[in-house]
Amino acid sequence: MTPVDASRRQFVLTSLSGLGSVWFATRWPAILAAQQQAQATEPGKFQFFSAEQAANVEAIAAQIIPTTDTPGAREARVVYFIDRVLVTLDKPSQPKYVAGLRDLHHKVQELFAGAREFSSLISDQQIQVLTAIEKTEFFEYVRYHTIVGFLANPEYGGNYKETGWKVIGFESDMHFEPPFGYYDAEENKS
């Protein structure tokens, strides 16, 4: 494992600790509903985003968890998770996304006159725009949803083919064997 992989893995794990547990615990019934919705929805079809909005959100997510020597948010199809979460688990965030995407468009126009969309900018320009908005509530929501979507159960629409789990070394075989320890010593004497 390279230092870049280790630092990215640590970033993702640190970002999820605490907040992720609270978020999932308070939304468990909605998570189950989202799973059912995900299974009923045609793959590749957006329910909340327009194609243009989805391209911009996907470009933001790809800057948050970029593709390097390991897959990033784009390969994990995080944008589908975010779209799904906005129509199921986190409907109250819809206005934040609508306003945030509008503000993103204005910031793109302000910094790069003549540019049409955030998604059409080159990587360095995208980073410049994101640096300008990184303290906004919108960016925080996209960042959080990106990380959760990268590591969520694939049934919820993100983490395509367990991409995020593979990056952090999580095995989804649903079999847990506790490590051998002092509590096993008595059992093994028999």
C-alpha positions as CSV (number, residue, x, y, z in Angstrom):
1,M,0.0,0.0,0.0
2,T,1.4,3.4,-0.9
3,P,1.3,6.4,1.4
4,V,-1.3,8.0,-0.9
5,D,-3.6,5.0,-0.4
6,A,-3.0,5.0,3.3
7,S,-3.8,8.7,3.7
8,R,-6.9,8.5,1.5
9,R,-8.1,5.5,3.4
10,Q,-7.5,7.3,6.7
11,F,-9.3,10.4,5.4
12,V,-12.4,8.4,4.5
13,L,-12.4,6.4,7.7
14,T,-11.9,9.5,9.9
15,S,-14.6,11.4,8.0
16,L,-17.2,8.7,8.7
17,S,-16.5,8.1,12.3
18,G,-19.2,9.5,14.6
19,L,-21.2,11.4,12.1
20,G,-21.9,8.4,10.0
21,S,-23.2,6.4,12.9
22,V,-25.5,9.1,14.1
23,W,-26.8,9.7,10.5
24,F,-27.5,6.0,9.9
25,A,-29.0,5.4,13.4
26,T,-31.5,8.3,13.0
27,R,-32.5,7.2,9.5
28,W,-32.7,3.4,9.7
29,P,-36.3,3.1,8.6
30,A,-35.7,5.5,5.7
31,I,-32.6,3.5,4.8
32,L,-34.7,0.4,4.4
33,A,-37.2,2.3,2.3
34,A,-34.3,3.6,0.1
35,Q,-33.1,0.0,-0.4
36,Q,-36.5,-1.0,-1.7
37,Q,-36.6,2.2,-3.9
38,A,-33.1,1.4,-5.2
39,Q,-34.2,-2.1,-6.2
40,A,-37.3,-0.7,-8.0
41,T,-35.6,2.1,-9.8
42,E,-34.1,1.7,-13.3
43,P,-30.3,1.9,-13.0
44,G,-28.9,5.0,-14.6
45,K,-32.1,7.0,-14.3
46,F,-32.0,10.1,-12.1
47,Q,-35.0,10.9,-9.9
48,F,-34.0,14.3,-8.5
49,F,-31.1,15.6,-10.7
50,S,-31.4,16.7,-14.2
51,A,-28.6,15.3,-16.4
52,E,-26.8,18.6,-16.2
53,Q,-27.0,18.7,-12.4
54,A,-25.9,15.1,-12.1
55,A,-22.9,15.8,-14.3
56,N,-21.9,18.7,-12.0
57,V,-22.4,16.7,-8.8
58,E,-20.5,13.8,-10.2
59,A,-17.6,16.1,-11.1
60,I,-17.6,17.5,-7.5
61,A,-17.6,14.0,-6.1
62,A,-14.8,13.0,-8.4
63,Q,-12.7,15.8,-7.0
64,I,-13.5,14.8,-3.4
65,I,-12.6,11.1,-4.0
66,P,-10.6,11.2,-7.2
67,T,-9.5,8.3,-9.3
68,T,-5.9,7.6,-8.8
69,D,-4.3,4.1,-8.9
70,T,-7.5,3.1,-7.1
71,P,-11.1,3.8,-8.2
72,G,-12.8,7.0,-7.0
73,A,-16.3,8.4,-6.6
74,R,-17.0,8.2,-10.3
75,E,-16.3,4.5,-10.5
76,A,-18.3,3.9,-7.3
77,R,-21.2,5.8,-9.0
78,V,-21.7,8.0,-6.0
79,V,-23.9,10.4,-7.9
80,Y,-26.6,7.7,-8.1
81,F,-26.4,7.3,-4.3
82,I,-26.7,11.1,-3.8
83,D,-29.7,11.3,-6.2
84,R,-31.4,8.4,-4.4
85,V,-30.7,9.8,-0.9
86,L,-32.3,13.1,-1.9
87,V,-35.6,11.5,-2.8
88,T,-35.6,9.1,0.1
89,L,-33.5,9.5,3.2
90,D,-32.6,13.2,3.0
91,K,-35.4,15.0,1.3
92,P,-34.8,18.1,3.5
93,S,-31.5,18.6,1.7
94,Q,-33.1,19.1,-1.7
95,P,-33.4,22.9,-1.4
96,K,-29.7,23.0,-0.3
97,Y,-28.7,21.2,-3.4
98,V,-30.9,23.3,-5.7
99,A,-29.5,26.6,-4.2
100,G,-26.0,25.1,-4.0
101,L,-26.0,24.1,-7.7
102,R,-27.3,27.5,-8.7
103,D,-24.5,29.2,-6.6
104,L,-22.0,26.8,-8.1
105,H,-23.0,27.9,-11.6
106,H,-22.6,31.6,-10.6
107,K,-19.2,30.9,-9.1
108,V,-18.1,29.1,-12.3
109,Q,-19.3,32.2,-14.3
110,E,-17.5,34.5,-11.9
111,L,-14.2,32.7,-12.1
112,F,-14.3,31.5,-15.7
113,A,-16.4,33.8,-17.9
114,G,-17.9,31.9,-20.7
115,A,-17.6,28.5,-19.1
116,R,-21.0,26.7,-19.3
117,E,-20.8,24.1,-16.5
118,F,-18.6,23.1,-13.6
119,S,-18.4,19.6,-15.2
120,S,-16.9,21.1,-18.4
121,L,-13.9,22.7,-16.5
122,I,-10.5,21.1,-16.4
123,S,-9.5,19.6,-13.1
124,D,-7.4,22.6,-12.0
125,Q,-10.2,24.9,-12.7
126,Q,-12.7,22.7,-10.8
127,I,-10.4,22.6,-7.8
128,Q,-10.2,26.4,-7.9
129,V,-14.0,26.7,-7.9
130,L,-14.3,24.1,-5.1
131,T,-11.7,25.9,-3.0
132,A,-13.8,29.1,-3.3
133,I,-17.0,27.3,-2.1
134,E,-15.5,24.7,0.3
135,K,-16.8,26.5,3.4
136,T,-20.4,26.5,2.2
137,E,-23.1,24.3,3.5
138,F,-23.7,22.9,0.0
139,F,-20.1,21.7,-0.3
140,E,-20.3,20.0,3.1
141,Y,-23.4,18.2,2.1
142,V,-21.9,17.0,-1.2
143,R,-18.7,16.0,0.6
144,Y,-20.6,14.0,3.2
145,H,-22.9,12.3,0.8
146,T,-20.0,11.5,-1.4
147,I,-18.1,9.7,1.4
148,V,-21.2,7.9,2.6
149,G,-22.1,6.9,-1.0
150,F,-18.6,5.6,-1.6
151,L,-18.8,3.3,1.4
152,A,-22.5,2.5,1.6
153,N,-24.1,-0.8,0.9
154,P,-24.3,-1.1,-2.9
155,E,-28.0,-1.8,-2.6
156,Y,-28.5,1.9,-1.7
157,G,-27.2,3.1,-5.1
158,G,-23.5,3.9,-4.6
159,N,-20.4,1.9,-4.0
160,Y,-20.9,0.1,-7.3
161,K,-19.5,-3.4,-7.3
162,E,-18.2,-2.7,-3.8
163,T,-15.7,-0.3,-5.2
164,G,-15.3,1.8,-2.0
165,W,-15.1,-1.3,0.2
166,K,-12.3,-2.7,-1.9
167,V,-10.4,0.6,-1.6
168,I,-10.4,0.4,2.2
169,G,-9.9,-3.3,2.3
170,F,-13.4,-4.2,3.6
171,E,-14.5,-7.8,2.9
172,S,-18.2,-8.1,2.5
173,D,-18.4,-11.9,2.9
174,M,-20.8,-11.4,5.9
175,H,-18.8,-13.9,7.9
176,F,-17.1,-12.6,11.1
177,E,-14.7,-14.7,13.0
178,P,-13.4,-13.0,16.2
179,P,-9.7,-12.9,16.6
180,F,-8.1,-15.5,18.8
181,G,-7.5,-14.0,22.3
182,Y,-7.3,-14.8,26.0
183,Y,-11.1,-15.4,26.1
184,D,-10.6,-18.4,23.7
185,A,-8.0,-20.1,25.9
186,E,-10.4,-21.9,28.1
187,E,-12.6,-23.0,25.2
188,N,-9.6,-24.4,23.4
189,K,-8.3,-26.4,26.4
190,S,-11.2,-28.8,26.0
